[in-house]
Amino acid sequence: MSGRSRPVAVLICLALAAVGCGGEGGGAAGTSAGTSAATTAGPEAPASDVVLFGLPGPSTGLGESRCRPERILPGEETWAPPTYDDAEIESLRARTLVDPPALLPYSPYDDASLVPTDTGGVCAVLAEPAVPGGYRLSTFPDEGAAQAAGGAVTHSGACGACSSLQDLAVYLGDPDLGEPVRRCALLALTQGDQATLDCITALGFSPPCAQIWAFNSAHTRGACLDVCLAALGDPYHLPDGRLNPCLACDEEESGPLFKAVAGRIRRNSGIPVAICRPPDEVVPVVHRDYP
């Protein structure tokens, strides 16, 4: 690989690594399974009879027999998330968050003091009557406490940088953020990291959520460079259901901090996407009738 083509390949590969976490950061898109990853993939494969939760697309690498938009767990009623139309998604985007989270002063991957330590409970939407279309976000111990306060749960875990309904609208509107995030990351090659951040923000994310996406991508670039280059062109999943090595590296090296800071990820919001997840990691949430 030439000196010029290597950084381009790095950015293409690692751009998508950000998608797995958010979040749920991700891996390089492609249609042919690579053999380079098989010996370095992380956790053991899900059992062959487990149906993963997701919305398979061209980059997934799994068919509907292994992954579909249903949460199927032994002994529990199967849960299928509703399909949200454009009008519903736009109504979420139009809401106004009162007292949004502050911008991050710098990368939490460089300063652990910026990482929340209490990430339990649930994040709920509460009406703010003084502002047309306004709402607040608050963390409660459980769904019962949220409902008692007049709130509606929007995801499990504490509220964070990506908990807004604006960010929810982005996730609901695009089940595979790989291509747009990849385009944003490529801007860093010629225009620097600020251009990448501006581009991610332009996808519709709130400013603090765009920040943690950009910081996650940069951290994965440093932590997973070699393994992501080796997985360049691979689908998101190996045939046995495991994440490809690039995604697995991002999940291990960058994922926990991303989830702690972001608050909302697709799994804890019940949103199926092109990266498939074990059903026991998915929280059923319906994003309708928010106060």
C-alpha positions in Angstrom: 0.0 0.0 0.0 1.4 3.4 -1.0 2.1 6.1 1.5 -0.8 8.2 0.1 -3.3 5.3 -0.1 -2.6 4.1 3.5 -4.1 7.1 5.3 -7.1 7.1 3.1 -7.7 3.4 3.9 -7.2 4.1 7.6 -9.9 6.8 7.6 -12.3 4.8 5.5 -11.9 1.8 7.9 -12.0 3.7 11.1 -14.8 6.1 10.2 -17.1 3.2 10.3 -15.6 1.9 13.5 -17.3 4.8 15.2 -20.7 3.5 14.2 -20.6 0.3 16.3 -20.9 2.0 19.6 -23.2 4.8 19.1 -23.1 3.6 19.3 -22.7 1.7 19.0 -19.3 2.8 17.7 -18.2 0.2 13.8 -16.0 -1.5 11.0 -15.5 -1.2 7.3 -18.3 -1.7 4.9 -18.1 -4.4 2.3 -19.8 -7.3 0.7 -17.2 -10.1 0.9 -16.2 -11.8 4.1 -12.5 -11.4 4.9 -10.5 -14.3 6.2 -8.0 -12.0 8.0 -10.4 -11.4 10.9 -11.4 -14.9 11.8 -8.5 -15.6 14.1 -8.6 -12.2 15.9 -12.3 -11.6 16.6 -13.1 -11.0 20.2 -15.8 -12.6 22.2 -17.1 -16.1 21.5 -19.7 -16.5 18.8 -23.4 -16.4 19.9 -25.1 -19.8 20.0 -26.3 -20.9 16.6 -29.9 -20.9 17.7 -29.8 -17.3 19.0 -31.5 -14.8 16.7 -29.6 -11.4 17.0 -31.5 -8.1 17.1 -30.9 -5.8 14.1 -31.9 -4.7 10.7 -29.6 -6.5 8.2 -28.4 -4.5 5.2 -25.8 -4.9 2.5 -22.9 -4.3 5.0 -24.2 -6.6 7.8 -22.9 -10.0 6.6 -25.8 -11.9 8.2 -29.2 -12.9 6.8 -32.6 -12.7 8.5 -32.2 -16.3 9.8 -29.5 -14.9 12.2 -30.6 -11.3 12.6 -33.9 -9.5 12.4 -35.8 -6.7 14.1 -37.2 -8.8 16.9 -36.1 -9.3 20.4 -36.4 -13.0 20.9 -35.5 -14.4 24.3 -36.4 -17.8 25.8 -39.4 -17.6 28.1 -40.3 -14.1 27.1 -42.8 -12.7 24.6 -41.1 -11.7 21.4 -40.9 -7.9 21.1 -40.8 -6.1 17.7 -40.2 -2.4 17.7 -42.6 -0.3 15.7 -41.7 1.4 12.4 -41.6 5.2 12.7 -42.6 7.2 9.7 -41.0 10.5 8.6 -43.6 12.6 10.3 -43.0 10.9 13.7 -39.2 11.3 13.4 -39.6 15.0 12.4 -41.9 15.6 15.4 -39.1 14.3 17.7 -36.5 16.5 16.0 -38.7 19.5 16.4 -38.9 19.3 20.2 -36.8 21.7 22.3 -34.6 20.4 25.0 -34.4 22.7 28.0 -31.1 22.7 29.8 -29.2 20.5 27.3 -25.9 18.9 28.4 -22.9 21.0 28.3 -20.3 20.7 25.6 -17.3 18.6 26.4 -14.2 20.8 27.0 -12.0 18.1 25.5 -11.9 14.3 24.8 -13.1 12.2 27.8 -10.7 9.5 26.4 -7.9 11.8 27.7 -9.5 12.8 31.0 -11.4 10.3 33.1 -12.9 13.0 35.2 -15.3 13.7 32.3 -16.6 10.2 32.4 -19.8 9.7 34.5 -19.4 7.0 37.1 -23.1 6.5 37.9 -24.7 5.3 34.7 -27.6 3.2 36.1 -31.3 3.9 36.2 -33.4 5.1 33.2 -33.5 8.4 31.3 -36.9 9.9 30.9 -38.6 12.8 29.0 -40.5 15.3 31.1 -42.8 18.0 29.7 -41.7 21.7 30.0 -44.9 23.6 29.7 -43.3 27.0 29.7 -41.6 26.3 26.4 -43.6 25.4 23.3 -42.6 21.9 22.4 -40.2 21.9 25.3 -39.0 19.0 27.4 -36.4 18.1 30.0 -34.4 15.0 30.5 -33.9 13.4 33.9 -32.4 10.2 35.3 -34.6 8.1 37.6 -33.9 4.9 39.5 -36.4 2.9 37.4 -39.4 3.2 35.1 -41.9 3.3 38.0 -40.2 6.4 39.5 -40.1 8.1 36.1 -43.8 7.5 35.5 -44.6 8.7 39.0 -42.9 12.0 38.1 -44.9 12.3 34.9 -42.0 11.1 32.7 -41.7 8.6 29.8 -38.6 6.5 29.6 -36.6 7.1 26.4 -33.7 4.7 27.1 -32.2 2.6 29.9 -29.2 4.0 31.8 -28.5 7.5 32.9 -29.1 10.5 30.6 -26.0 11.7 28.7 -24.7 13.6 25.7 -26.8 11.7 23.1 -30.1 11.4 25.1 -32.0 14.1 23.4 -34.9 13.5 21.1 -32.9 15.2 18.4 -30.3 12.5 18.6 -33.0 9.8 18.8 -34.4 11.2 15.5 -31.0 10.7 13.8 -30.9 7.1 15.0 -34.4 6.3 14.0 -34.0 7.9 10.6 -30.9 6.0 9.4 -30.4 2.3 10.4 -26.9 2.3 8.9 -24.9 5.4 9.7 -21.7 3.9 8.2 -21.7 5.8 4.9 -22.4 9.3 6.2 -20.0 8.9 9.1 -17.4 7.6 6.7 -17.7 10.7 4.5 -17.3 12.9 7.6 -14.2 11.1 8.8 -12.6 11.4 5.3 -12.6 15.2 5.8 -10.0 14.8 8.5 -7.5 13.8 5.8 -7.5 17.2 4.2 -9.3 19.6 6.5 -8.6 18.4 10.1 -10.6 17.0 13.0 -12.9 20.1 13.2 -14.2 19.5 9.8 -15.1 15.9 10.8 -16.9 17.2 13.9 -18.8 19.8 11.8 -19.8 17.1 9.4 -21.1 14.8 12.1 -23.1 17.7 13.6 -24.6 18.4 10.2 -26.0 14.8 10.1 -28.4 16.1 12.7 -26.8 15.2 16.0 -26.8 17.6 18.9 -23.4 19.3 19.5 -22.5 17.3 22.6 -23.5 14.0 20.9 -21.5 14.9 17.8 -18.5 15.5 20.0 -18.5 12.1 21.6 -19.0 10.5 18.2 -15.9 12.4 16.9 -13.8 11.7 20.0 -14.8 8.0 19.9 -13.7 7.8 16.2 -10.3 9.4 17.0 -9.7 7.1 19.9 -10.5 4.0 17.9 -8.1 5.3 15.2 -5.3 5.2 17.7 -6.3 2.0 19.5 -7.4 -0.2 16.6 -5.4 0.9 13.5 -3.8 -2.4 12.6 -6.8 -4.6 13.2 -9.0 -2.2 11.3 -6.7 -2.1 8.3 -6.7 -5.9 8.2 -10.5 -5.9 8.3 -10.9 -3.3 5.6 -13.7 -4.4 3.3 -15.2 -6.9 5.6 -18.9 -6.9 6.5 -19.9 -6.0 10.0 -20.2 -9.6 11.1 -18.3 -12.8 10.7 -20.5 -15.8 9.5 -20.8 -17.1 13.0 -22.4 -13.9 14.2 -19.4 -12.2 15.9 -18.5 -8.6 15.1 -15.6 -8.3 12.7 -12.3 -7.6 14.4 -12.4 -3.9 13.8 -15.8 -3.5 15.3 -14.8 -5.9 18.2 -11.8 -3.7 18.9 -13.8 -0.6 18.9 -16.4 -2.2 21.2 -13.7 -3.2 23.7 -11.4 -0.2 23.5 -13.8 2.7 22.9 -17.3 1.4 23.5 -17.6 1.5 27.3 -16.6 5.1 27.6 -18.7 6.1 24.7 -21.8 4.5 26.2 -21.1 6.1 29.6 -20.8 9.6 28.1 -23.4 9.3 25.4 -26.2 7.8 27.6 -28.3 6.8 24.6 -27.1 4.1 22.3 -29.3 2.1 19.8 -29.4 -1.0 22.0 -30.7 0.7 25.1 -33.3 2.5 23.0 -34.7 -0.5 21.3 -33.6 0.6 17.8 -32.6 -2.1 15.3 -29.7 -1.2 13.0 -27.4 -2.8 10.5 -25.1 -4.0 13.3 -26.8 -6.9 15.0 -26.7 -7.4 18.8 -27.5 -10.2 21.2 -31.2 -9.9 22.3 -30.4 -9.8 26.0 -28.5 -6.5 25.4 -31.6 -4.8 23.9 -34.1 -2.8 25.9 -37.6 -2.6 24.5 -38.6 1.1 24.3 -41.4 2.6 22.2 -40.7 6.2 21.1 -44.2 7.5 21.0 -46.5 9.7 23.2 -43.7 11.6 24.9 -45.0 14.3 27.3 
